[in-house]
Amino acid sequence: MKSKEIAKNVFYAGVNDRQKALFENLWPLPAGVSYNSYLILDEKNVLIDTVDVCYSDIFLRKIAAILDGRSLDYLIINHMEPDHSGSIRLLRQQYPDVKIVGNVKTFDMLKGYHGITEGLHEVKDNDTLDIGSRKLSFHTAPMVHWIEVMFTYDPKEKILFSADAFGTFGALNGGIIDKDINIDPYREEIIRYYANIVGKYGNAVQKAMQKIAALEITTVCSTHGPVWRQHLPEAIALYNRMSRYEGEEGVTIVYGSMYGNTEQMADAIAYSLSENGIKNIVVHNAGKSHASYILADIFKYKGLIIGSPTYCNQLYPEIESILSKIEIRDIKDRLFGYFGSFSWAGTAVKKLSAFPEQMKWKVVAPPVEQRQGLLSESLEGCLALGKAMAEALAAEK
């Protein structure tokens, strides 16, 4: 198959995966995912990253077709996660003289995953590699989102090869560069990708963004999703906002409910939010919505309201699970409200009360606790909670 030329003598060599159901065996892939690799032809020919080992045969045939009899001189490893490094050993077998370029942390992982310790070229932050008509530079980006990550910059074409940064779920269905495709499906998926894969490392992302700010960049080649060019300012702005934990005006309501009573509370709160001028309202049943979509909306919106029934004298299990995922990602600066219900012994609200203190979030109103069904007193409390959240969001404009 013919490979896309992204810029002069810079080719796309990635593959699509529409087979895998769960990314990292955790996150749903309804539209698949791409594993992106790039090949630069110059006096020295350079491959940047590989692909998942499941697609190594297709990948190696693509590389051979682009090289068309030329040698492969360098493999640059920006990221050692197996969906990008899985084909390294097979590539080395096919091109035994290829020199592998990476940093000291890369090489530690290269030994551990593939047993490769020879034919290496170590680079440090801001080092360069002369390959002929261009001099590539390397910029370490630790914890975006693994410790060994680095970016590679091509000053001739002003391309940043960004590892997983600016990546998104979703296979590439024909087009490779953003200007050639409808990017609407990727707009939400870049948020879901960031929230679930990169989300914990906002401070590291900010440091990496500051580090590359001096580079003149017109194109970003991530290891997942479209090549960003026409919509690059939008992608950079989104990453900046999410890594600073800046939520849009809106509220995510997450609830657990066994028989619908806690759900009625959630609906009453959502009604109140709407009556008080909030348009962006997302309501998730934690027993049905996958956590990846819940986390994406929590990253997206400033307000978060969580409700749980008491279950075996504990929180509803799926609510406890989502709290753990929020905590792991250390999401900052959210406005918070909470509510709960019980039949004979209330525990859920008491357990929820510790969460905003732990996260250092602002609680907008006292919690609402309901005994059995939704009666007038708890209904009024839900309406008051929705109003308080709307007022808190308005105050932050």
N, C-alpha and C positions, 0 to 999 in steps of 0.2 A: 504494500500500500504506500502511496506517495506521502511523504512527510511534509508538514507545514513549515515553511520558512518564516520565522517570527521577525527576523531582521536579516540584513545581509550576512549570509553564512552562519546564521544561528537557527537551528532546526529543533522542532518539537519531536521528542522521541518517546513520549509517554504512552500509557495504555489506559483503557477503561475497565472497571470492574462492576458489572451489573449482576454478579452472582452472590456476592457476600450480603448477608442479611443484616449483620451488626458490625459496625466499625469498632475495633478494639474489643470485639465480642460484647459490646455494651450499647452502642448508639445506633438506632435504626437508619438504614440506607434505602429509603423508598425509591430514590432516583439514582442509586449507585454512587460511585466515587471514581475519580481519576487518580492515577499515580503518575506524576509528571517528571520527565527527565528531559534534558536539553543537551544538544551536541553543537559545539562551535568548531567550524572548520577554519584553520589558519595554517601558519607554518608548522605549528604543533596543534594537533586535533584534541579537543577537550570535551569529555562527557561530564555533565553535572548531575550527580545522583543517579540511582538506578530505580527499579520498581519491585513490587512484591514478587517473591519467587514463583508464585502461581502463574505469573504472566511472563516468565523469563524467556520462553521460546519466542513469543511474539516480539518481545523487546529486543532480543539479540538479532532477530531478522531485520528489525527496523534499523538498528545501529549499522549492520553490515550494508544495508541498502544506501544509507546516507553516506557512509565512508566510501563506498564504491571502489574498494581496493586500497584505499589509503590506510595508513597505520592509525591506531588509537594510542596517543601519547600519554594522556593524563585522564584520570578519573578524580574529580573533585567531590568529596563527600561533605555536603553541608549538614546532613542529618542522618544519624545512624539508626533511627527507628526502623524496624524490619520491613514496613511497607515501602521504605525507600532504599534500604540497604540489602534487601533479601537476595538480589541477583548478583551481588558483588563477587562471590566465589565463582559462579559460572562465567561471569564476564572475564575474570582473571584467567580462567582456564582457556577461554577463547582468544584472549589477548594477553599472553603471559608477560609481555614486556611493558604493559601499561604501568605507569607510575601513579601511585595513589596519593592524593593530596588531602591533608586534613590537619587538625590540631592534635595536641598531645592527648586530649580526652577522647577524641575520635579514635585514635590508634589503640587506646586501651580497650574500647568497645569492639574495634575491628578484630583484635586478637580474641576477645571473649566470644564473639558471635561466629567468626569465620576462621580463626586460627592463623590469620595472615599477619606476619611480622616483618616481611621483607618487601623491598621495592616501594618504600614510603618516602614522601616528601613532606616534612612537617612545616606548617606555617603558623605564624602568630598574628595577633591583631595588627591590621594595617600593612602586613606583608604583601608583596606583589609577586606575580608570576608572568614573565614575558613569554608570549606564545607566538610572536611575530608582529602582526600589525596592531596588536592590542596588548595592554598590560593589565591583567586582572588583579584586583585587590580583594583582600579578605578582611571581614569584620565580624568578630566574635559576638554572638548574641546568646549568652548562656541563659538557660531556663525559659527560652522561647521555642519550645517548651521542655526541651531536654538540656542537660548541662553542657553538651558538646556542640550545640548548634552554632553555625556561623553562616554569614551571608557572603556571596561572591558578587563583585561588581565589575561590569564591563564598561569602561569609560568611553570606548569608541562608539558603542550603540546606546550608551546610557541605560543599560539594563541592570536591574538588581535581581539576582537569583536568591530568593528569600526563604528557602527551606519551607517550613509549614506556615510561616507568617503570611497573612492575607489569603490563606487557604479556605476552601469551602467544600462542603459535601456536594454531591451531584456529579454524575458522569458528564463528559463533554460529548455532546451529540452532534458531531460534525465539525462545528466551528471550534477554534482554539482561542483566538484573540477576542476580547470582549466586544469590540466594534462589529464583529461579524455574527454575533449571536444575540438572542433575547436574554438579557441578564436578569430579568425579573425573578425567575425561580431561584437564582443564586443570592439575591438580596437577603432573603430570610435565612438561607442556609449558611451564609457566612457568619451570621449572628449565632446560629445554633452550633456551628463548628467552633467558633471562638468560645462560647459559653461552656462547652463541654470539654474541649481539648486544651485550650490555652488559658481559660478563664482565671485560674488561680494565680497566674503570673503577670498581673497587670503592671507591677513595678518594673519587672524585667522587660516587658514590652516597651514601657516608656523610656527606659534607658537605651534600648536598641533603637527606638525612633529618634532619640536625640543624637545617637552616634552617627546615624546615616543622614541626618538633616543637611549636612554640608555637601552631600553628593548630589549631582545633577541627575535626576532619575526621571525618565519618560516612560519606562516600561518596568513592570514587576512580574517576574516569573516565579510563581509559587509552586510547591510540590503537589497541590490539590486545586482543581478548579481552573477557571479561565486565566489566561494571561491578561493582566490589567494594563490598559493603555488609555483608551478614551475615558473610562470611568475610574482611572487611578486616583484622582483627587477624592472621589467619593469613598473609595476603599480605604485610603489613608485616614480620612476624617472619621470613618466608622471605627477603625482600630484605635485611633487616638481617644475617641469618646468612650469606648468600651473599656480600654485599659486604664482610664481614669475613673471608671465606674459611674459615669454620668448618665443616669437614666432619663429617658424622655418623660414628658408629662403623661401619666397613665398609671393604671393599677393592675397588678396581677393578683387574682384571688385563687388560692389553692385550698382545697378542702378534701377531707375524707368523710364518707358517709355510708353507713350500712343499710339504713332503711329510709333515708331521705330527709330526716329531721335536720341534720347539720347542713344538708344541701339547701333546705329552705332558708336557713340563715344566710348562706352565701348569696342566694338570689336576692334576698332583701337588701343586703349590703350593696350588691351590684346595682339594684334599682336606685338606691339612695345616691350612689356615686353619679349615676346618669342624671338624676334630678338636680344634682348640684353642679352640673356642667362638665363632668369628665366624660370624654368621648372614647378614649382608648382604655377599654376595660376587657380583660381576658380572664375567663373563669375556667379553672382546671379541676376536674375530678381526679384526685391523685390515684384513685384505684383504676382509672382508665387511661388518662393521658400519660404518655411515656415521659420519664424524668427529663430527657434531653430537650423536649419542647417546653416543659415548665421552666427549666433553667434558662433557656433562651429568652423567654418573656421576662424573667426576673432580671436578667441583664439589661433588657430593653427598657423597662419601665421603672420609674422612681419609687412608686408605691407598691407595697406588698402586704397582703392580708392573708393570714393562714388560719384555718379552722380545723378542729379535730374533735371527734367524739372520744369519750373514754373507752378504751378497749383493753380488757383484762387488766384493769387498773393502770394502764399505760396509755401513751398516745396511740392513735390508729397507726398500724405498721408502715403504711405508705407515706404518711406524714412524717413519721420519725425518719424514714429513709431520705426524704427530700430535704429535711433539716440538716442531715449529715452531709449531703451533697453540697448544700449552700455553704456550710461551715468549711468544708474542704477547700472550696474555691475562694474563701475569705472575701466574699462580696461586700463592698463597703458602701456606706452612706445611703441607706434606704430608709424611707418612711414606713413604719410598721404598725399594723394592727392585728389583733387576734381574737378568736372566739372559739367556743366549744360547747359540747352538750354531753349529757349523761342521763342514765336512767335511775340509778340509786346512789352512786358514789362518784363524785366529780374529781377527776385527776388531770384531765387533759389541759384545762386552762392553766392550772398551777404549773404544769410541766412546760407549757409554752411560754410562761412568763420569764423564764430564765434565758430564753433564746436571744431576745433583742439586747439584753444586757451583755451577753457574751459577744454578740456581733458589734456592739457599740452603735446600735441604731436608735433613732428617735421613735418613741411610741406616741402615736397621735391622739389616743383616747383610751380610757379604761377598757378592759376586755369585756366581752359579752359572754355570759355563761347561761346556758339553757338547760332546764331540768325537764326531760321528756320532750313534749311537743312545743311548737312555736306558738306561744301565747302573747298577749299584748305587751307584757313587760319586756320580754326578750326581743320582740319585733321592734319596739321603740329603741332598744339598745342597738340593734343592728342598723337601723336608720341613722341613729346618732353617730355610729362608728363610720358609716359611709360619708356622712356630712363632714365629720372631723378630718377624714383623709382628704377630701376634696379641698377643704380650707387650707390644710397644711401644704398641699401641692400648689395652690394658688399663691401662698405666701412665699414660695421659693422661686416664683417667676422672675 
